[in-house]
Amino acid sequence: MTVDVIDHIAPLAERHDAFLFDLWGVVHNGIEAYPGALRTLAALTAQGKRVLLLSNAPRLGTVVDPFLARMGVPREHYDRVVASGDLVRAALESGAVDVGRRFLFWGKGPDRTITEGLDLEETDSLGDADFILCGGLNNDETETVDDYAGALAQAKNRGLPMVCANPDYEVMRGHEMLPCAGALAQAYQDIGGKVHWFGKPYGVAYDYCRHELGDIAPDRMLAVGDTLRTDIAGATAAGIAGVLVTGGIHAREVMAEGRLDEAALIRICAAADLWPVAAMTQLEW
């Protein structure tokens, strides 16, 4: 199989009515927005296309909006942010996931917005918790998954479920790769712990987007992301075509001196058995 390598997304836009854009590695790098992404969002808005920013951010989408604004992403250039935190909150609020009331929280302060106003109680004691709400490492710049090995073993011995609010294993911030909640959740699952996953590539993320987009059929949607395991796998399972941005998570595997190694791209797609309809080094209109 082959993957079309493109420089501009405009030709694909003609065949789609709604777009699901990943944020980190596609629209921004955690520090600044990419100029090509800003041009793309502006052009799609001018054409009346629907745009959702589908992120594995472990917080509410409304909390992400000011962060995007500070990087120069105009609020009028997208419908809304659908974040993993929105999915977790909806599941906890509706009772779709029943994990008890008392939770131990791992992650950053803004991620606590997931539970604001819900009938839940945070505790700082693993021994008192009914479940772990995992938004990430408490300090992703100094900690590693290994630092949580003892806590994970204790939680497993108590039979505590974990709610993972970000399935990503790592994220790009500037030019650094930092560990995410998904790495902790996978480590917990590997030792036999129970994990409830929310976000890409899981179907709950795409069900939420379909509800937001109303009567637009999946074959009229296009998903754009930088990770095969989450963005492309999730879109493919949902019947949505996917475009892989290679300058993000997979850059170390397929980029050399700023250029795409197409043979390397085919190798990673074949290894994952995931085939985007196209690939581009960065999002550009």
C-alpha positions as CSV (number, residue, x, y, z in Angstrom):
1,M,0.0,0.0,0.0
2,T,1.0,3.6,-0.5
3,V,0.3,6.9,1.2
4,D,-0.1,10.1,-0.8
5,V,2.3,12.8,0.3
6,I,0.8,16.3,0.0
7,D,1.9,19.8,0.8
8,H,-1.5,21.4,1.0
9,I,-4.8,20.2,2.4
10,A,-7.0,22.5,0.3
11,P,-7.7,19.8,-2.4
12,L,-9.0,17.4,0.3
13,A,-11.1,20.1,1.8
14,E,-13.3,20.2,-1.3
15,R,-14.5,16.6,-0.5
16,H,-15.3,17.1,3.2
17,D,-17.7,19.2,5.2
18,A,-16.3,18.7,8.7
19,F,-12.8,18.5,10.1
20,L,-11.4,17.1,13.3
21,F,-8.0,18.6,14.0
22,D,-5.6,17.3,16.7
23,L,-4.0,20.2,18.6
24,W,-0.5,19.4,19.8
25,G,1.8,18.7,16.9
26,V,-0.8,19.8,14.3
27,V,-2.2,23.3,15.3
28,H,0.6,24.1,17.8
29,N,3.6,22.7,19.5
30,G,2.6,23.6,23.0
31,I,4.3,27.0,22.8
32,E,3.2,28.6,19.6
33,A,0.7,28.0,16.8
34,Y,1.9,26.9,13.4
35,P,1.3,29.6,10.7
36,G,0.1,27.0,8.2
37,A,-2.5,25.7,10.7
38,L,-3.8,29.3,11.3
39,R,-4.1,29.7,7.5
40,T,-6.0,26.4,7.2
41,L,-8.5,27.2,10.0
42,A,-9.1,30.7,8.5
43,A,-9.7,29.2,5.0
44,L,-12.1,26.5,6.3
45,T,-14.1,29.0,8.3
46,A,-14.4,31.3,5.2
47,Q,-15.8,28.3,3.3
48,G,-18.4,27.6,6.0
49,K,-16.8,24.2,7.0
50,R,-17.4,22.7,10.4
51,V,-14.2,22.5,12.5
52,L,-13.7,20.6,15.8
53,L,-10.4,20.7,17.6
54,L,-10.3,17.1,19.0
55,S,-7.7,16.9,21.7
56,N,-6.6,14.4,24.2
57,A,-6.1,17.3,26.7
58,P,-7.2,16.1,30.1
59,R,-9.3,19.2,30.9
60,L,-12.4,20.8,29.7
61,G,-12.4,22.2,26.2
62,T,-13.5,25.6,27.5
63,V,-10.3,25.7,29.5
64,V,-8.2,25.1,26.4
65,D,-9.8,28.1,24.5
66,P,-7.8,30.8,26.4
67,F,-4.6,28.8,25.9
68,L,-5.2,28.8,22.1
69,A,-6.1,32.4,22.1
70,R,-2.7,33.3,23.7
71,M,-1.1,31.5,20.8
72,G,-3.1,33.5,18.3
73,V,-5.7,31.0,17.3
74,P,-8.9,33.0,16.7
75,R,-11.9,31.6,18.6
76,E,-14.1,32.3,15.5
77,H,-12.1,29.9,13.4
78,Y,-13.3,26.7,15.1
79,D,-16.7,25.4,16.4
80,R,-15.3,24.2,19.7
81,V,-12.6,22.2,21.4
82,V,-13.7,18.6,22.2
83,A,-11.2,17.5,24.9
84,S,-10.7,14.2,26.7
85,G,-11.7,16.0,29.8
86,D,-15.1,16.7,28.3
87,L,-15.6,13.0,27.7
88,V,-14.5,12.0,31.2
89,R,-16.8,14.6,32.8
90,A,-19.8,13.4,30.7
91,A,-19.2,9.8,31.7
92,L,-18.8,10.6,35.4
93,E,-21.8,12.9,35.4
94,S,-24.1,10.5,33.6
95,G,-22.9,7.4,35.5
96,A,-21.7,5.8,32.3
97,V,-18.6,4.9,34.3
98,D,-19.2,3.9,38.0
99,V,-16.0,4.2,39.9
100,G,-17.1,5.6,43.3
101,R,-16.9,9.1,44.8
102,R,-13.4,9.6,46.3
103,F,-10.6,10.0,43.9
104,L,-6.8,10.5,43.9
105,F,-5.8,13.0,41.3
106,W,-2.6,12.9,39.2
107,G,-1.9,15.8,36.8
108,K,-1.8,19.6,36.6
109,G,-4.1,22.1,38.3
110,P,-6.3,23.0,35.2
111,D,-7.1,19.3,34.8
112,R,-9.2,19.4,38.0
113,T,-11.8,21.3,36.0
114,I,-13.0,17.8,34.9
115,T,-14.7,17.3,38.2
116,E,-15.8,20.8,39.3
117,G,-19.4,20.8,40.5
118,L,-19.7,17.0,40.4
119,D,-20.7,14.9,43.5
120,L,-17.1,13.7,43.9
121,E,-14.5,14.2,46.6
122,E,-10.7,14.5,46.0
123,T,-8.4,12.9,48.5
124,D,-4.6,13.0,48.7
125,S,-4.4,9.5,50.1
126,L,-4.3,6.4,47.9
127,G,-5.6,4.4,50.8
128,D,-8.8,6.4,51.0
129,A,-9.5,6.6,47.2
130,D,-12.1,4.7,45.3
131,F,-10.3,5.5,42.0
132,I,-7.5,7.3,40.4
133,L,-8.2,10.2,38.0
134,C,-5.1,10.4,35.9
135,G,-4.6,13.6,33.9
136,G,-0.9,13.0,33.7
137,L,2.3,13.1,35.7
138,N,2.3,15.7,38.5
139,N,5.5,17.1,37.0
140,D,6.1,15.9,33.5
141,E,9.4,17.7,33.3
142,T,11.1,16.0,36.2
143,E,9.2,12.7,36.7
144,T,9.0,9.5,34.8
145,V,6.5,6.6,34.8
146,D,9.0,4.7,36.9
147,D,8.5,7.2,39.7
148,Y,4.9,6.0,40.0
149,A,5.7,2.2,40.2
150,G,5.1,2.0,43.9
151,A,1.8,3.8,43.8
152,L,0.6,1.8,40.8
153,A,1.4,-1.4,42.7
154,Q,-0.4,-0.3,45.8
155,A,-3.5,0.8,43.7
156,K,-3.4,-2.6,41.9
157,N,-3.4,-4.4,45.3
158,R,-6.4,-2.4,46.4
159,G,-8.2,-3.1,43.1
160,L,-8.6,0.6,42.3
161,P,-9.8,1.5,38.8
162,M,-8.0,4.3,37.0
163,V,-9.8,6.8,34.8
164,C,-7.3,8.0,32.1
165,A,-8.2,11.4,30.8
166,N,-5.4,11.5,28.2
167,P,-4.5,8.3,26.3
168,D,-1.4,9.9,24.7
169,Y,1.9,8.3,25.8
170,E,3.9,11.4,25.1
171,V,3.4,15.0,23.8
172,M,5.6,17.5,22.0
173,R,6.3,20.7,23.9
174,G,8.5,22.9,21.8
175,H,11.2,20.5,20.7
176,E,10.9,18.2,23.8
177,M,8.9,15.0,24.2
178,L,7.2,14.7,27.6
179,P,5.4,11.8,29.1
180,C,1.6,11.8,29.3
181,A,-1.2,10.1,31.3
182,G,-1.5,7.3,28.7
183,A,2.0,6.1,29.7
184,L,0.9,5.8,33.3
185,A,-2.3,4.2,32.4
186,Q,-0.6,1.6,30.1
187,A,1.9,0.8,32.9
188,Y,-1.0,0.2,35.3
189,Q,-2.8,-1.9,32.7
190,D,0.3,-3.9,32.1
191,I,0.4,-5.0,35.8
192,G,-3.3,-6.0,35.7
193,G,-4.9,-2.7,36.8
194,K,-8.3,-1.7,35.5
195,V,-8.2,1.4,33.2
196,H,-11.1,3.3,31.8
197,W,-9.8,5.2,28.7
198,F,-11.2,8.4,27.4
199,G,-10.0,10.2,24.2
200,K,-8.6,9.2,20.9
201,P,-8.5,6.4,19.6
202,Y,-11.5,5.2,21.6
203,G,-15.0,5.3,20.1
204,V,-16.4,7.6,22.8
205,A,-14.4,10.5,21.3
206,Y,-15.9,10.1,17.8
207,D,-19.4,9.4,19.1
208,Y,-19.1,12.8,20.9
209,C,-18.0,14.5,17.7
210,R,-20.7,13.0,15.6
211,H,-23.3,14.3,18.1
212,E,-21.7,17.7,17.9
213,L,-21.8,17.7,14.1
214,G,-25.3,16.5,13.7
215,D,-26.2,15.0,10.3
216,I,-22.8,15.1,8.7
217,A,-21.9,11.6,7.6
218,P,-18.4,10.1,8.6
219,D,-17.4,9.9,5.0
220,R,-17.8,13.7,4.8
221,M,-15.4,14.2,7.7
222,L,-11.6,14.4,7.7
223,A,-9.4,13.9,10.7
224,V,-5.9,15.3,10.9
225,G,-3.4,14.2,13.5
226,D,0.2,13.5,14.2
227,T,0.0,10.0,15.8
228,L,-0.9,6.7,14.1
229,R,-1.9,5.0,17.4
230,T,-4.5,7.6,18.4
231,D,-5.4,10.0,15.6
232,I,-5.3,7.6,12.6
233,A,-6.4,4.5,14.4
234,G,-9.4,6.2,16.0
235,A,-10.5,7.9,12.8
236,T,-10.2,4.7,10.8
237,A,-12.3,2.7,13.3
238,A,-14.9,5.5,13.1
239,G,-15.1,5.3,9.3
240,I,-13.4,8.7,9.0
241,A,-10.5,9.4,6.6
242,G,-7.3,10.5,8.3
243,V,-4.3,12.7,7.3
244,L,-1.0,12.1,9.2
245,V,1.1,15.2,10.0
246,T,4.6,13.7,10.1
247,G,6.4,16.6,11.8
248,G,4.9,15.7,15.2
249,I,5.2,12.6,17.3
250,H,6.6,10.5,14.4
251,A,9.2,13.0,13.4
252,R,12.0,11.0,14.9
253,E,11.0,8.0,12.8
254,V,10.3,9.6,9.4
255,M,11.9,13.0,9.2
256,A,15.5,13.7,8.3
257,E,16.8,17.2,8.1
258,G,13.3,18.6,7.8
259,R,12.4,16.3,4.9
260,L,10.0,13.3,4.9
261,D,11.5,9.9,4.3
262,E,8.7,8.3,2.4
263,A,10.1,4.8,2.8
264,A,10.2,5.2,6.5
265,L,6.6,6.5,6.4
266,I,5.5,3.3,4.7
267,R,7.4,1.2,7.2
268,I,5.6,2.7,10.2
269,C,2.2,2.5,8.6
270,A,2.8,-1.1,7.6
271,A,4.0,-2.0,11.1
272,A,0.8,-0.4,12.6
273,D,-1.4,-1.6,9.8
274,L,-2.8,1.9,9.6
275,W,-3.1,3.8,6.4
276,P,-3.9,7.5,6.3
277,V,-5.3,8.8,3.1
278,A,-2.5,11.3,3.0
279,A,0.6,12.6,4.9
280,M,2.1,16.0,5.1
281,T,5.1,17.3,7.1
282,Q,3.0,20.1,8.6
283,L,-0.5,21.4,8.2
284,E,-0.7,23.9,5.4
285,W,-3.7,25.2,3.4
